[in-house]
Amino acid sequence: MCIRDRERSNIANAGGARRTIDDLVTHLRASPSARSLERRHRLAQLRVEVEVAAMMSFRVASILEAGGVPNKEASLLKLFLSELDQRIAGFGLSTLGLFGALMPGSPLARLQAQFALTYLTTVPRTIAGGTSEVQRNIIATRGLGLPR
């Protein structure tokens, strides 16, 4: 197995995304902004996407367990999850407003500055382990059989 295939199969990150969504839900239950139907629908959409990422993670894990190489599957998961993390962080920041952008140590920061920190790390995740464009090329050639 190529080391890059292992790097891309970051199957644990779906659990982190799930915890992030759950933290935001808990916070919003006590917030007037939770009444926004648009925000509730967006939050539900992100939660569904997190569950899709979890199922993709299980697929990669099952391939690894069987001794296979999750080549295209790992690229699909890496692409989907790194971009999902960006969507979650952006939604969290927009939902929490200016308080969400405060850094750790600020007494006014919401959710321990979780979304400010996550937002700063999500862009590099679309580059590390192969850019999103590289992942799309791998999916196209290895997954769909398209020519280079």
C-alpha positions in Angstrom: 0.0 0.0 0.0 1.3 3.4 -0.9 1.9 5.7 2.1 -0.3 8.3 0.5 -3.2 6.0 0.5 -2.8 5.6 4.2 -2.5 9.3 4.7 -5.7 10.0 2.8 -7.7 7.4 4.7 -8.0 9.6 7.8 -11.0 7.7 8.9 -11.1 9.2 12.4 -11.9 12.7 11.2 -15.6 11.9 10.6 -15.9 11.4 14.4 -14.4 14.9 15.0 -16.8 16.4 12.5 -19.7 14.7 14.3 -18.5 16.1 17.7 -18.2 19.6 16.2 -21.8 19.5 14.9 -23.0 18.1 18.2 -21.2 20.9 20.1 -22.8 23.5 17.9 -26.3 21.9 18.3 -25.9 22.0 22.1 -24.9 25.6 22.0 -27.7 26.7 19.6 -30.4 25.0 21.7 -29.9 27.8 24.2 -29.6 30.5 21.5 -32.3 32.7 19.8 -30.5 32.2 16.5 -31.5 28.5 16.6 -35.0 29.6 15.7 -33.9 30.5 12.2 -35.4 27.9 9.9 -32.6 28.5 7.3 -29.9 27.7 10.0 -31.8 24.7 11.2 -32.0 23.3 7.7 -28.3 24.0 7.0 -27.3 22.4 10.3 -29.4 19.3 9.4 -27.7 19.2 6.0 -24.3 19.3 7.5 -25.3 16.5 10.0 -26.3 14.3 7.1 -23.0 15.0 5.3 -21.2 14.0 8.5 -23.1 10.7 8.5 -22.1 10.2 4.8 -18.5 10.8 5.8 -18.8 8.2 8.6 -20.2 5.7 6.2 -17.3 6.4 3.8 -14.9 5.9 6.7 -16.4 2.6 7.5 -15.9 1.6 3.8 -12.3 2.5 3.9 -11.8 0.7 7.2 -13.4 -2.4 5.8 -11.1 -2.4 2.8 -8.1 -2.0 5.0 -9.3 -4.8 7.3 -9.6 -7.1 4.3 -6.0 -6.3 3.4 -7.0 -4.2 0.4 -5.8 -0.8 -0.8 -8.5 1.9 -0.5 -7.1 3.9 -3.3 -10.0 5.7 -4.9 -12.1 5.3 -1.7 -9.4 7.1 0.4 -9.3 9.9 -2.1 -13.1 10.2 -2.1 -13.1 10.4 1.7 -10.2 12.8 1.9 -11.8 15.2 -0.6 -15.3 15.0 0.9 -14.2 15.3 4.5 -11.7 18.1 4.1 -14.2 20.2 2.2 -16.9 19.3 4.7 -14.7 20.5 7.5 -14.5 23.8 5.7 -18.3 24.0 5.4 -18.8 23.2 9.0 -16.3 25.7 10.2 -17.7 28.4 8.0 -21.2 27.7 9.2 -20.1 27.7 12.8 -18.4 31.1 12.4 -21.4 32.6 10.6 -23.8 31.2 13.2 -21.8 32.4 16.2 -21.1 35.8 14.6 -18.1 37.9 15.8 -17.9 35.9 19.0 -17.1 32.8 17.0 -14.0 34.4 15.5 -12.4 35.2 18.8 -9.3 33.2 19.7 -8.7 31.0 22.8 -8.1 33.1 25.9 -10.8 35.6 25.2 -13.5 35.6 27.8 -16.1 36.3 25.1 -15.1 33.4 22.8 -17.8 30.9 22.2 -17.3 27.1 22.4 -13.7 27.5 23.4 -12.9 29.2 20.1 -13.4 25.9 18.4 -14.6 27.3 15.1 -12.0 30.0 14.9 -9.3 27.4 15.3 -11.0 24.9 13.0 -11.4 27.5 10.3 -7.7 28.2 10.4 -6.8 24.6 9.9 -9.4 23.6 7.3 -7.8 25.3 4.3 -4.4 23.5 4.8 -6.3 20.2 5.0 -7.4 20.6 1.4 -3.7 20.8 0.4 -2.0 18.3 2.8 -2.1 14.7 1.5 -2.8 15.9 -2.0 -4.8 18.9 -3.0 -8.5 18.7 -3.8 -7.7 18.9 -7.5 -5.3 15.9 -7.1 -8.0 13.9 -5.3 -10.4 14.7 -8.1 -7.9 13.5 -10.7 -7.3 10.2 -8.7 -11.1 9.7 -8.5 -11.5 10.3 -12.2 -8.6 8.0 -13.3 -8.7 5.2 -10.7 -12.3 5.3 -9.7 -14.1 6.2 -13.0 -11.4 4.9 -15.4 -11.2 8.2 -17.3 -8.0 8.9 -19.3 -5.4 11.2 -17.9 
